[in-house]
Amino acid sequence: MAVSAGFLKKIQRWVIDDQSGEMLFLPFQSQGNPYKSKMLLVGATPEPLIQVNTSDFEILAETLVDSSLFGDLFQDEIGEASREYKGSLNFASWVKENLNEQVVLSSINCLNLENAEFKQLKKDRDPLYLKGFDIFTDVINELEPEILVIQGSPAYKLFMEHFKEQLEDIEVEDMAISVQTLEQKGVIAKLRLNNGRNVNILVCRSMGAFGKEGKTFIEFKATIEELLK
């Protein structure tokens, strides 16, 4: 997918920090045109950790809508990423192969920094940390998906901390319930977008448990298949 001039400006606004001029955020990753995706798979923070000069911004923008190009350019970074990220890629491949739909990857907080630095900014409630949540909100309102899949306990906790007051038709409000239990419940709530449409919210275990084929995610995959019909 060639990134249009208009979308390029939006990506630039999401990726580059106004104050430092550095590319500090990773708003999403998709296999193709993210506007055509019905589903976002959402972790707590973005992976892999990438460090790119601002002069290469347009190249980075192209990789965000081309997972093959992203994989080629950031092969080493992907190799160092977590099992959760690699499982996310496997889940996206399963959805594409079996349901002919693409999955967009995103994060509750889109700030893409070393873990120690991220934790310090979080502790300080730094504006960069807070902006990471704003970017995620902008992304979902821009792409207008039908489904948000929140994966793993850290992402679920962050999501509820920042979006609980905006949720509708909440099925589960007990934060102590495990993500494995939530995974079995299907749609647990709906989030209203700026366009007035509601997004279905699902929660699942970390995709680090998905493996290659998701053999322990049979019920969850059936739920996804039903929602995407």
C-alpha positions in Angstrom: 0.0 0.0 0.0 1.3 3.4 -0.9 0.8 5.9 1.9 -1.3 8.8 0.8 -0.1 12.4 1.6 -3.0 12.9 4.0 -2.4 9.6 5.9 1.4 10.4 5.9 0.7 13.6 7.8 -1.4 11.7 10.4 1.3 9.1 10.9 3.9 11.9 11.3 1.7 13.5 14.0 1.5 10.1 15.8 5.1 9.0 15.4 7.2 12.2 16.0 7.5 14.0 19.3 6.8 17.7 18.8 9.3 18.8 21.5 12.4 16.7 20.6 11.6 16.1 16.9 12.5 12.4 17.5 10.4 9.4 16.4 9.4 8.0 19.8 6.0 6.4 19.1 4.9 3.3 17.3 1.2 3.8 16.7 0.3 0.6 14.7 1.5 -2.1 12.4 -0.5 -3.6 9.6 -0.3 -6.1 6.8 -1.9 -3.6 4.3 -4.4 -0.8 4.3 -5.3 -0.4 8.0 -8.6 1.3 7.1 -9.8 -2.0 5.7 -9.1 -3.9 8.9 -12.0 -4.8 11.2 -9.8 -5.8 14.2 -7.0 -4.3 16.3 -4.9 -6.6 18.5 -3.8 -4.4 21.4 -0.9 -5.0 23.9 0.2 -2.7 26.7 3.2 -1.1 24.9 4.6 -1.5 21.4 7.1 -3.9 20.1 9.7 -4.3 18.8 11.8 -1.5 20.0 12.9 0.5 17.0 15.2 3.5 16.7 15.0 5.4 13.4 16.3 8.8 12.4 13.7 11.3 11.5 15.2 11.6 8.0 13.9 8.0 7.4 10.3 8.9 8.5 8.7 8.1 5.1 10.4 4.7 5.0 9.1 4.0 8.5 5.6 5.1 7.5 5.7 2.6 4.5 6.7 -0.2 6.9 3.7 0.4 9.1 1.4 -0.6 6.3 3.5 -3.4 5.0 4.3 -6.1 7.4 6.7 -7.8 5.0 8.8 -4.6 4.6 8.7 -4.1 8.4 10.0 -7.6 8.9 12.8 -7.1 6.4 14.0 -3.8 7.8 13.6 -4.6 11.5 14.6 -8.3 11.4 17.1 -8.0 14.3 14.7 -6.0 16.4 11.9 -8.6 15.8 14.4 -11.3 16.8 14.8 -9.7 20.2 11.1 -9.1 20.7 9.0 -11.0 23.2 7.1 -14.2 22.8 3.9 -12.0 23.0 4.9 -10.0 19.9 5.8 -13.1 18.0 2.6 -14.8 19.0 0.7 -11.7 17.8 2.3 -12.1 14.4 1.2 -15.7 14.4 -2.3 -14.8 15.4 -2.5 -12.2 12.6 -1.3 -14.8 10.2 -4.0 -17.3 11.4 -6.7 -14.6 10.9 -5.5 -13.8 7.4 -5.2 -17.4 6.3 -8.4 -18.7 7.8 -10.8 -15.7 7.9 -9.3 -13.6 5.1 -9.1 -10.6 7.4 -6.1 -8.6 8.4 -5.2 -7.7 12.0 -3.7 -4.3 12.9 -1.3 -4.4 15.9 -1.4 -1.5 18.3 -0.9 -0.6 22.0 -2.8 1.0 24.9 0.3 3.3 25.2 2.2 3.8 22.0 5.4 5.2 23.5 8.2 3.0 22.1 11.2 3.3 24.5 13.5 1.0 26.5 11.7 -0.6 29.4 13.6 1.2 32.1 13.1 4.6 30.5 9.4 3.9 29.9 9.0 3.0 33.6 10.6 6.2 34.7 8.4 8.3 32.5 5.4 6.4 33.8 6.4 7.0 37.4 6.8 10.7 36.7 3.6 10.9 34.7 5.7 12.6 32.0 3.8 14.2 29.1 5.4 11.8 26.7 4.0 8.9 28.7 0.5 10.5 28.7 0.7 11.3 25.0 1.2 7.5 24.3 -2.5 7.0 25.4 -3.7 9.9 23.4 -2.1 8.5 20.2 -3.9 5.1 20.8 -7.2 6.9 21.1 -6.5 8.8 17.9 -5.6 5.6 16.1 -8.8 3.7 17.0 -10.9 6.7 16.1 -9.1 7.1 12.8 -9.2 3.4 11.8 -12.7 2.8 13.2 -12.3 -1.0 13.8 -15.2 -3.3 14.7 -13.2 -5.3 17.3 -10.5 -4.5 19.9 -8.8 -7.5 21.3 -7.0 -6.6 24.5 -4.3 -9.2 25.1 -2.7 -10.0 28.4 -3.2 -8.8 32.0 -1.0 -5.6 31.8 -2.9 -4.4 28.7 -6.3 -5.2 30.2 -5.4 -3.3 33.4 -4.1 -0.2 31.4 -7.2 -0.3 29.2 -9.6 -0.4 32.1 -7.7 2.4 33.9 -8.0 4.7 30.9 -11.2 3.7 29.2 -13.5 2.2 31.8 -15.6 5.3 32.2 -16.2 5.4 28.4 -17.4 1.8 28.1 -20.9 0.7 27.5 -22.8 -2.6 28.0 -20.1 -3.7 30.5 -20.4 -7.5 31.2 -17.5 -7.7 33.6 -16.3 -5.0 36.1 -14.3 -7.1 38.5 -10.7 -6.2 37.8 -9.6 -9.3 39.7 -11.0 -11.7 37.1 -8.3 -13.4 35.1 -7.8 -12.7 31.5 -8.3 -16.4 30.8 -11.8 -16.2 32.3 -12.5 -13.0 30.4 -11.3 -14.7 27.2 -14.2 -17.2 27.6 -16.8 -14.5 28.0 -16.6 -13.1 24.4 -17.5 -9.4 24.1 -17.1 -7.9 27.6 -18.0 -4.3 26.7 -18.4 -1.8 23.9 -16.4 1.4 23.4 -18.1 4.3 21.5 -15.9 6.0 18.9 -16.1 9.6 17.8 -18.2 8.5 14.8 -20.9 7.2 17.2 -20.3 3.5 16.4 -19.5 1.0 19.2 -16.5 -1.2 19.0 -16.7 -4.7 20.6 -14.1 -5.3 23.3 -12.6 -8.7 23.8 -9.9 -9.8 26.2 -7.6 -12.8 25.9 -4.4 -14.2 27.4 -1.1 -12.9 26.2 -0.4 -13.9 22.6 2.8 -15.4 24.1 0.6 -18.4 24.8 -0.7 -18.6 21.2 2.3 -20.4 19.7 2.2 -21.2 16.0 -1.4 -22.3 15.6 -3.2 -21.2 18.8 -4.1 -24.8 19.8 -5.2 -23.6 23.3 -7.2 -20.7 21.8 -9.9 -22.8 20.1 -12.9 -21.2 21.8 -11.4 -17.7 21.3 -10.8 -18.3 17.6 -14.4 -19.5 17.3 -15.6 -16.2 18.9 -13.5 -14.2 16.5 -14.8 -16.2 13.5 -18.4 -15.6 14.6 -17.9 -11.8 15.0 -16.2 -11.5 11.6 -19.0 -13.3 9.7 
